[in-house]
Amino acid sequence: MYTNAMAAANPVQIVEVSPRDGLQNEAGFVETPDKIALIERLIAMGARRIEVASYVNPRRVPQMADAEAVVAGLPDAPGVSYIGLCLNERGVDRAIASRDDGARGLDEAGCVLVATDGFGIVNQGQTVEEGIAANKAMIAKAKAAGLLAQVTISASFGCPYEGHVPPERIIDLAKRMADAGAQEIALADTIGVAVPGQVADLVGRVIAGVAPLPIRLHLHDTRGLAPANAWAGYQAGCRTFDSALGGLGGCPFAPGAAGNVGTEELLYLFGRSGVATGLDIDAAVDANRWFATIMGRALPSRVGKAGDFMVKGVKV
């Protein structure tokens, strides 16, 4: 195992997004009990922040039609923070309502700001400036209700409709969301076009622009570079990463987007590099193989198929 002093002293946090982003683009509906069983498996393998549902119009994203039922069935797991994706104030209202009458409910409102007009209009029916105004209101409402309010800037590294996105725009949007009170900002490679040098540059500049606010990376593995991009982000100072068990995922409104970086890939990458994640790679591989039986097919993650580094049955 490779390790160094920086890695040993700087652990990372993995945010599991498979119940939401991992499933939202699946054509076959995954039943509510299976989604809850998946969440239980994620907790058992060590996940402590989990994106469990999205409050969207079920006609546009049918897989999320049971959002309230999933949230109502969440395990009462101490130390676990549950996230609901919210695209508008109505979504935040639904997240807040999940805690009515003393219910366990959600802990975080995951707001979204799209970095281009072209994608923003298709994805949320709003321009960038309209998205800024909407997110300011969403952040304020979520925080007033006791939810952690975080914002993901979609298409931070490239847009399926407009192409190149200037890094200066992302830095400006991150600063505006920080000024609006966001408690965490994620940079999303929504369609998987980023390369490591680009990730390192933007992550470093955004960290410098919004410090001490924490940032997060949300990477898709469309072109096979997501693990390399995660390492570049880590070296640039990012310490929180989204991933999906099995590498599932994709966006119904982003042509060409493939799955999220696989949780197993990140656990292998960071674990072999001496970086603590708090998650168990063997349990993740077992969960992958269990969920493949629910999905009726092998999941995309390469580490999920190969497992950890073993020689004659002994972990190396």
Secondary structure, 3 states (H helix, E strand, C coil): CCCCHHHHHCCCEEEECCCCCCCCCCCCCCCHHHHHHHHHHHHHCCCCEEEEEEECCCCCCHHHCCHHHHHHCCCCCCCCEEEEEECCHHHHHHHHHCCHHHCCCCCEEEEEEECCHHHHHHHHCCCHHHHHHHHHHHHHHHHHCCCEEEEEEECCCCECCCECCCHHHHHHHHHHHHHCCCCEEEEEECCCCCCHHHHHHHHHHHHHHHCCCCEEEEEECCCCCHHHHHHHHHHCCCCEEEEEHHHCCCCCCCCCCCCECEHHHHHHHHHHCCCCCCCCHHHHHHHHHHHHHHHCCCCCCHHHHHCCCEECCEEC
